[in-house]
């Protein structure tokens, strides 16, 4: 009987290992798009956008920091409205393959196209057209990100959602590291197409793997008919009923203000003060 029990024990161990491996892989696939998004988002906002603005207005322009900040600030305003709008619309979407999927595909493809539009801008280009091109990119980034934020609760069991959130943070950090490496190796002022092509390839690869391995449940769409007033009221969250929601917003406000107001400044400090 010992000889019969031993294979069963091995089979159980193998099944547990397979389950752990598949669970690990699933969390990787769920967070892959955030890995690609973080790679381009962190480097564009802190390095490439300020550098391109400086090239457009001239490296010696005294107002290049302010102009760079105005471009990034305009993008932040777009993000403020587009991300929650895309998320809420994806909540209501009807799709046999999952309600988030159409938004993810459109957002990634739109952002890839938006990146390539930014490439030709250089010395003496139109700052107004550059702002519009960046706003277009920001729109597609947040069209994807707003819907993507709802993917975890749609496909991950509640007991694993904290683990999935942790993997999102891990992949964000890894994406930022890869993005900075790609910029260090591939980016040159007035010649950003090479690094943009790398970002496009990374985004498309991560999108393909996500669509292949993360299966969403079919969505029948919203049960009620769409009404603009009721839809807009759904964005108002009662602070008395959900105080922690607003504490999260407050902390996000200070974190982002502290990060993005300094990161672009560091680029100009390194160039103009240190002389790099």
Buried (B, 14 or more C-beta within 10 A) or exposed (E): EEEEEEEEEEEEEEEEEEEEEEEEEBBBBBBBBBBBBBBBBBBBBBBBBBBBBBBBBEEEEEEBBEBBBBBBEBBEEBBEEBBBBBBBBBBBBEBEBBBBBBBBBBBBBBBBEBBBBBBEBBEEBEBEEBBEBBBBBBBBBBBBBBBBBBBBEBBBEEEBEEBBBEBBEBBBEBBBEBBBEBBEEBBEEEEBBEBBBBBBEBBBEBBEBBBEBBEBEEBEEBEEEEEEEEBEEEEEEEEEEEEEEEEEEEEEEEEEEEEBEEBBBEBBEEBBEEEE
